Amino acid sequence: MLAFDLPTYIIGRTLEGLGMGSASPVARTILTDVFDRKNLARSMGTISGVASTMPALAPIVGGYLLTWIDWRAIFGFFLILSAVYLILAYRDLPETRFYSDKDPSPTTSQLFGYYLSILTNTSFWGYALCYAVMTGGIIGYYSAAPYWFVSQLGIAANHYAFLTLPTVALYIIGLFINRMLLKKYDIEKLLFLGISSAVLTAVITLGLAVMNVSGLIAIIVSLSLFGFSAGLVMPAVNAGAMGEFKKVAGPASALLVMTVFGVSAITATWAMNINIDSLWPISLYLGVLSLIGLFANFFWVWLPYRKNARPTR
């Protein structure tokens, strides 16, 4: 907000990224301390429902602040929100993990051991890659939306974000369906359902591309269906990954977030280079992401789950 040159602006944004990057794994760790596996999925669904509206609402609010005031007003608004959250967290958020002589806090070498054991666990990657490609696909779309809709289609900068609202709406619907199905089905089944839905979305988009269907509505429909699939996946994958590593929730959460952010950086770069004259590049984008998620889920989550669930004679 106080930057008057590019280097200062970049430094400030880097510090902002460090704070945001640390907040996400801490929040997941707190939830893992408090809830069991299925209730963790329900709580993550609730939080995701709120969080999913931010990428759509932020450009709308930011666009009007930029039009009415200037770009610094965006960071001033964010500063106010951060201050309110800090006060509420300090006042209302209790400690969830306590250490004692019998259960001391881990040493640095133990932490490195935790990280290594998680990184070499295929179950972790089964969940993490599903989460990363689905979330990364949506974040890539949100990141590229100004280029797609403003630069390529000529839509006003303070209006383009309204076009992402259908994706947000279907994402939230996916979350609610996941929450209802959790009462009857295991997390692994819901994860497989969500990934299969993403693959089906890629197939539908490819079919539209083959039929030479293109345009704004086709793009929004394809990405909204993918958003629905992401909504089905998100609570299940978080509960699966964090529930699997409940005793080392902090390191597991940090690695999960790093994977998501890393893949999101790749998908955002990819999406920013997509020309939306046709659906072919979008079908490739969705197809590659959904197939990676399907592979990781099938071999590292679904097959072990089916093997353990098979009744013994």
Secondary structure, DSSP 8 states (H G I E B T S, - for coil): ----SHHHHHHHHHHHHHHHHHHHHHHHHHHHHH--HHHHHHHHHHHHHHHTTHHHHHHHHHHHHHHHS-THHHHHHHHHHHHHHHHHHHHH--------SSS----HHHHHHHHHHHHT-HHHHHHHHHHHHHHHHHHHHHHHHIIIIIIIT---TTTGGGGGHHHHHHHHHHHHHHHHHTTTS-HHHHHHHHHHHHHHHHHHHHHHHHTT--SHHHHHHHHHHHHHHHHHHHHHHHHHHHHHTGGGHHHHHHHHHHHHHHHHHHHHHHHTT--TTSSHHHHHHHHHHHHHHHHHHIIIIIHHHHHHHS---
